[in-house]
Every structure is written in C-alpha cells, then in structure tokens.
Amino acid sequence: MPVNTGANCSKASVSYGEGRACVCSSGDGSVIEMKDSSEFYLTKNGLGTNVHLNRGSIGVEAAKQGSGHLFVDKATRSCRL
C-alpha cells in the first residue's frame, strides 16, 4: 500500500515509491524512517513489536517500551532495540 507524506501509519504494512523517503510513527511512539523503494510491516506478539523489513533500508528511533521490546527482522538477520 503506497503511503503519502504525513500519512498515519497505523495500517499493518507500508511501502513507498522510488526517489522518496517516508517517516512513520508507530503506535508505541517509535519513529521509523524508510528510504525509497523500501517495504516493511509491523506485528505484535508476547515479546513486543516486530518491524519486518522486506526490502530496502530503514532507520528506527525506538520509544521506551513498556513490558516488551522492539525488534527489527530481515530475512538475513534480526536485532532487538
């Protein structure tokens, strides 16, 4: 689903077109900046929130998590923030 600048990123997944960047705010207050042609989606489980990066690159400014953690997953690696 393409996202316009300033759009609410409360949807389950987002993507953005070539030559642009998008800054999204997740429900927990974390900020995710995605570069052009990047694609990710968010899920929640008992451990916290997962940012699944399908392609491209993102920058994440993690908000303080209550009882869980913020994870970034890519097919080749995973990290906890």
C-alpha positions in Angstrom: 0.0 0.0 0.0 1.7 3.3 -1.0 1.8 5.9 1.7 1.6 9.7 1.2 3.8 12.2 3.1 2.4 12.8 6.6 0.1 9.7 6.4 -0.9 7.9 9.5 1.0 4.6 9.6 -1.5 2.7 11.7 -2.1 0.2 8.9 -0.4 -3.2 9.1 2.1 -2.6 6.3 3.5 0.3 4.3 5.6 0.9 1.3 6.8 4.0 -0.6 7.7 4.9 -4.1 11.0 5.4 -5.8 13.1 8.5 -5.1 11.3 9.4 -1.8 11.6 8.8 1.9 8.8 8.4 4.4 8.8 8.9 8.2 6.2 7.0 10.1 5.2 6.9 13.8 4.2 3.6 15.2 1.5 3.1 17.9 4.1 2.9 20.7 5.7 6.2 19.7 8.7 4.8 17.8 9.7 6.6 14.7 10.6 4.6 11.5 12.2 6.4 8.5 12.2 4.3 5.3 14.2 5.1 2.2 12.8 5.0 -1.3 11.6 1.6 -2.5 11.7 0.1 1.0 8.9 -2.0 2.4 8.1 -3.2 5.9 5.2 -4.3 8.1 4.6 -4.4 11.8 3.4 -7.3 14.0 3.0 -7.7 17.8 3.5 -10.8 19.9 4.2 -11.6 23.6 7.7 -10.3 23.3 6.8 -6.9 21.8 6.6 -5.3 18.4 8.4 -6.6 15.3 9.4 -4.5 12.4 9.7 -6.9 9.4 11.9 -5.3 6.7 11.0 -6.9 3.3 13.4 -4.8 1.2 15.4 -1.6 1.3 16.6 0.1 4.5 15.1 1.9 7.5 16.2 4.0 10.4 14.5 3.4 13.8 14.2 5.7 16.8 12.8 3.3 19.4 10.4 4.7 22.0 10.7 3.4 25.5 8.9 0.0 25.5 6.6 -0.9 28.4 6.9 -4.6 29.1 8.2 -5.7 25.7 10.9 -5.0 23.2 11.1 -3.5 19.7 12.6 -6.0 17.2 13.8 -5.4 13.6 13.7 -8.5 11.4 15.1 -9.0 8.0 15.4 -12.4 6.2 19.2 -12.5 6.9 19.4 -11.1 10.4 17.4 -9.8 13.4 18.1 -7.3 16.2 16.5 -6.1 19.4 16.3 -2.4 20.1 
